[in-house]
Amino acid sequence: MVNDEVYCWGFGYAGALGNGSSGNETYNTPILATEFQGLEDIHSIEADSAVTMAILNDGQIYCVGKCPDGEAEGFVNAVTLKLIGDVLQ
């Protein structure tokens, strides 16, 4: 994160880079994760090979990529930002 902007790099499987693309492009340098623009009070960013999540100071969790869908072992591909839960509840 730089100046409240989220940047990602790597393999863009299932929209995991947050740039609005579901393609399988590879980026070796950081690109702006435009899907996270407008989120305020980001506490931390977590990512793995297929998902990027932003955890806000109020406990809300937003996701792009292969996101949990609330069902046991279930996932949904989200190219646009998806609210998936709240760690404070």
C-alpha beads as a LAMMPS data file, in Angstrom:
LAMMPS data file: protein, C-alpha beads

89 atoms
88 bonds

1 atom types
1 bond types

-500.0 500.0 xlo xhi
-500.0 500.0 ylo yhi
-500.0 500.0 zlo zhi

Masses

1 110.0

Atoms # bond

1 1 1 0.000 0.000 0.000
2 1 1 1.330 3.426 -0.979
3 1 1 -0.509 6.649 -0.102
4 1 1 -3.696 4.657 0.638
5 1 1 -3.522 2.918 -2.756
6 1 1 -3.224 -0.850 -3.050
7 1 1 -0.730 -2.334 -5.507
8 1 1 -0.423 -5.993 -6.496
9 1 1 1.829 -8.051 -8.727
10 1 1 2.101 -11.654 -9.839
11 1 1 -0.319 -13.932 -11.675
12 1 1 -3.825 -12.480 -12.142
13 1 1 -5.847 -15.703 -11.795
14 1 1 -9.591 -15.149 -11.156
15 1 1 -9.198 -11.400 -10.684
16 1 1 -6.861 -11.752 -7.705
17 1 1 -4.797 -8.669 -8.604
18 1 1 -7.757 -6.341 -8.145
19 1 1 -7.262 -4.549 -11.459
20 1 1 -10.696 -5.488 -12.858
21 1 1 -9.366 -8.256 -15.096
22 1 1 -10.125 -11.962 -14.809
23 1 1 -7.380 -12.835 -17.290
24 1 1 -4.340 -14.861 -16.464
25 1 1 -1.820 -12.083 -17.019
26 1 1 1.449 -11.976 -15.106
27 1 1 2.808 -8.677 -13.800
28 1 1 6.401 -8.581 -12.561
29 1 1 6.101 -5.048 -11.224
30 1 1 3.354 -3.606 -8.992
31 1 1 0.138 -2.434 -10.677
32 1 1 -2.630 -0.338 -9.132
33 1 1 -5.383 -2.563 -7.703
34 1 1 -8.193 -0.246 -8.787
35 1 1 -10.912 -2.371 -7.162
36 1 1 -9.657 -1.267 -3.733
37 1 1 -9.869 2.462 -4.526
38 1 1 -12.328 4.238 -2.287
39 1 1 -11.917 1.902 0.679
40 1 1 -11.052 3.895 3.759
41 1 1 -9.187 2.878 6.891
42 1 1 -7.471 -0.224 5.488
43 1 1 -5.760 -2.020 8.357
44 1 1 -3.976 -4.681 6.314
45 1 1 -3.808 -6.466 2.983
46 1 1 -3.552 -10.246 2.759
47 1 1 -2.921 -12.209 -0.431
48 1 1 -2.080 -15.638 -1.722
49 1 1 -1.975 -17.261 -5.142
50 1 1 -5.664 -16.700 -5.982
51 1 1 -7.066 -14.014 -3.677
52 1 1 -6.364 -10.543 -2.268
53 1 1 -8.221 -9.308 0.819
54 1 1 -8.357 -5.945 2.554
55 1 1 -9.161 -5.900 6.247
56 1 1 -10.497 -2.539 7.400
57 1 1 -10.043 -1.001 10.844
58 1 1 -13.762 -1.614 11.538
59 1 1 -13.312 -5.361 10.901
60 1 1 -14.931 -5.605 7.468
61 1 1 -13.167 -7.876 4.972
62 1 1 -13.229 -7.184 1.231
63 1 1 -11.989 -9.635 -1.371
64 1 1 -11.107 -10.020 -5.052
65 1 1 -10.141 -13.256 -6.760
66 1 1 -11.205 -16.666 -5.502
67 1 1 -13.264 -15.450 -2.525
68 1 1 -15.018 -17.493 0.164
69 1 1 -18.775 -17.441 -0.460
70 1 1 -19.951 -18.242 3.061
71 1 1 -20.702 -21.868 2.301
72 1 1 -18.578 -24.700 3.656
73 1 1 -15.570 -25.063 1.353
74 1 1 -17.314 -22.787 -1.191
75 1 1 -15.671 -20.124 -3.325
76 1 1 -16.765 -17.592 -5.925
77 1 1 -14.567 -15.793 -8.449
78 1 1 -14.914 -12.049 -7.893
79 1 1 -13.358 -9.650 -10.396
80 1 1 -15.046 -6.733 -8.615
81 1 1 -14.616 -6.057 -4.909
82 1 1 -16.817 -8.240 -2.690
83 1 1 -17.633 -7.775 1.011
84 1 1 -17.206 -11.233 2.546
85 1 1 -17.484 -10.719 6.279
86 1 1 -16.618 -8.934 9.459
87 1 1 -13.927 -10.172 11.847
88 1 1 -15.536 -8.325 14.749
89 1 1 -18.838 -10.197 14.650

Bonds

1 1 1 2
2 1 2 3
3 1 3 4
4 1 4 5
5 1 5 6
6 1 6 7
7 1 7 8
8 1 8 9
9 1 9 10
10 1 10 11
11 1 11 12
12 1 12 13
13 1 13 14
14 1 14 15
15 1 15 16
16 1 16 17
17 1 17 18
18 1 18 19
19 1 19 20
20 1 20 21
21 1 21 22
22 1 22 23
23 1 23 24
24 1 24 25
25 1 25 26
26 1 26 27
27 1 27 28
28 1 28 29
29 1 29 30
30 1 30 31
31 1 31 32
32 1 32 33
33 1 33 34
34 1 34 35
35 1 35 36
36 1 36 37
37 1 37 38
38 1 38 39
39 1 39 40
40 1 40 41
41 1 41 42
42 1 42 43
43 1 43 44
44 1 44 45
45 1 45 46
46 1 46 47
47 1 47 48
48 1 48 49
49 1 49 50
50 1 50 51
51 1 51 52
52 1 52 53
53 1 53 54
54 1 54 55
55 1 55 56
56 1 56 57
57 1 57 58
58 1 58 59
59 1 59 60
60 1 60 61
61 1 61 62
62 1 62 63
63 1 63 64
64 1 64 65
65 1 65 66
66 1 66 67
67 1 67 68
68 1 68 69
69 1 69 70
70 1 70 71
71 1 71 72
72 1 72 73
73 1 73 74
74 1 74 75
75 1 75 76
76 1 76 77
77 1 77 78
78 1 78 79
79 1 79 80
80 1 80 81
81 1 81 82
82 1 82 83
83 1 83 84
84 1 84 85
85 1 85 86
86 1 86 87
87 1 87 88
88 1 88 89
